[in-house]
Amino acid sequence: MSIAVLGWDSLLWCPGSLRIRTRWRPDGPMLPIEFARISQDERVTLVIHPGSTDQPTYWAFSEFTTVEEACNNLRARENSKPADIHHVLRDGRAAEGVPREIANRVSEWLARHVDIQGAVWTGLPSNWRDKRGRDFTPEDAVNFLQEQEAARDRAKATYERAREYIANAPPLIDTAVRRALRARGWEDARLPAILFEDRLSQAKSESI
């Protein structure tokens, strides 16, 4: 069974223990993704956030041939709970807790890729209300980051981690928060081309 790992954040540039057998391809399912979660180390991170603008996602083939193994590998890399790792199989079966809209989109994507039997991804939700006491908005995300910037003299490492994460977001990710930060002078980093499958090599692999 061929399993795709979906990604849109640090999984691409810092895979850690994630085991994939291809480089990342930029034609994953379109999903509503935004910088809508505050991590334990105070970064604002990309998560699926229903209601946000759809973004292109990336994918790579897992080295594992069962969805259970692929999910366990992703969970270990993310250091997350099993419930935070989601999956959908070609036959329509989905992990408990996967929003129906998201499951449908991934299923539609799988239907267009006959060589993939299932997809796994990190399904962490937004925790904005828990962290900030209010619902997420792009404006408040920018405010939170500006607060970090203002406090960078006493929390430089926190600010630099937060800025690095956003700068390193994959090039196709163009959210409201990212655009607002660009307007304030935050520049995108250029990720190494070796991380991504070029069209020629992708076409060759698909013809094998």
N, C-alpha and C positions, 0 to 999 in steps of 0.2 A: 504494500500500500504506500503510495506517495503522499506525503503530508506537507502542506505549505505552512510556513511560519509567517504571519503578517506582522509588519513593523512600521513604525512612523516616528520613532524617537531614538533614545540612546542605544537601543538594541542594534541599530545600524552601525554606529561608529564605535561602540564599546560592547561587543557581543559577549565578552567574558566567557562563561562556560557554555554558552549556547552552541550547539553542534548543528551546523548547516553544511550542505554539500554543494551549494552554488553561491554565487554572489547575489546581491539584492537586485530585484527587478522592479521597475517603477509602475507596473500596471496592475497593482492590487485593487481590491474593491474600493469604491468611493465611500468614505465614512465620515460622519460628523465629528471632527476632531478639533480640540482647542486646548490651549494652556489653561486648564480648568481644575487642576489639582495641586495642592501644596504638599510636597513630600516631607518626610521626617527631617531632612536636612535643609528644609526651607526653600527648595527649588520649586518653581511653578512648572509643572510638567504636563505633557500632552496626554490626554485621555479621550476616549470616546465620550462625547457630550451631546446627547440628542438635543436638537434645536440649533446647534452651531452649523456653520457652513461646511458642506462636504469638502473633504480633502482627498487627494490621491494617496494611496498607501503603497507600501513596498512589500515584497514577499521573496522568500527563498525556500528551497527544498530542505526539509529537515533530514538529518542523517538517519533518523529513526523511521521505522516502517509501521508503527502502530500509533494511534492517536494518544493512547495512554503514555507511551514512552516519550513522545514529543511534548505532551503537556507537562510531564514530570521534569523534563530537561528545561523547559521554559520557566517553570515554577522555581527550579533551583537557581537559575540565572537571576530571576527577579526577586528571589528571597521573599516570596509571597505565599499566601494561603492557597490551597487547591481551588477554592471557590473563585479566586481572582483570575484563574486561567480558563479561558473560554474556548469552545470548539464547535464546529459544525461539520457534519459529514455529508457526502454527496447524496445520501438517501434522505436527507432532511433532518436527521437526528441532531440535536444540539445539547450542549451542556446546560444544566439547570442554572437559571439566572440570566441567560443571554436574552436581551430584549428582542422581541419578535421582529421589529424593524431591522435590527442589525443581523439577526439570523437570516432573514429573507435576502438581504443584500449580499451576504457572503454566499448563500446558496445560489443566487443568480450568477455570481461570479464563478463559482465552481462549475456551473452548468456550461460555461464558455471555455472551460479548461478541462478537457477530457482526460488529461494526464495527471490530474490531482484528485485524490479521493477524499480529502478533508483538509481543514484549515484550523490552526490554533493561534491564539493571540492573547495578550494581556488585557483583561477586562476590568481593570480598576476603574471605579466611578469617580466623579468629582466629589470632593469633600469640602467644598468651599464654605457651605453653611456651618459645618462643624468648626472650621478653622477661623472663619471671619465673622460668623454670626449673621450672615446675609447670603442671599442667592448669588451665584456667580454672574458677573458681567465682565466683558472685556475691559471696561473702564476701571473696575475695581482691581483687576489683575495688574493693570498698569500702575495703579496707585500703590499696590503692595510692593511691586518691584521698585518704584520710586522711593518708597520708605526704606527699602534695603540699600538703595544707592545713597540715600542721605546718611545712613548709619554705617557706611562702609569703612570709616576710619576705625570703628570699634568692632566691626564684624566683617573684616575684609574677605576672609575665606568664604563666608556664607554668600556674600554678594558676588564674588568671582565664580563660584559654582553655579549660582543662579543665572548669571550672564552667559557663562560658557554653554550651559544646557540649551538656552534659547538660540544662541549664535550657531550651534552645531545642529539644530533641527534640519532634517533633510531639505534639499533645495525646493522640492515641489510643495512643501507645507507652507501655505500662505494664509494664515489665520488673521482674524481681526486684531488679536493681541500682538502678533508679530509685526503687522503693518503699522500699528500705533507706535511700537518701539523703534522701528526703522525711522519713522518720522521724527523721533527724538534723538536720532543719531546712533542707535545700536546697529552695528553692521553684522551681516551674516558671515559665518565662516565658510570656507570652501572645503568640503569634505573630500578626501582622497578618491580619485576616480576608480581606484582598484576595488573599492567597496561595492561597486555597482557592475552589473552585467551589461556589457555593451551590446548593441543590437545585432552585430554580426555574430558574436559568440552565442547569443541567445538563440538566433535563428538556427545555428548549427546544432545546438543541443536539442532543440525541438524537432529537428529532422532525423535524429538518431533513433 
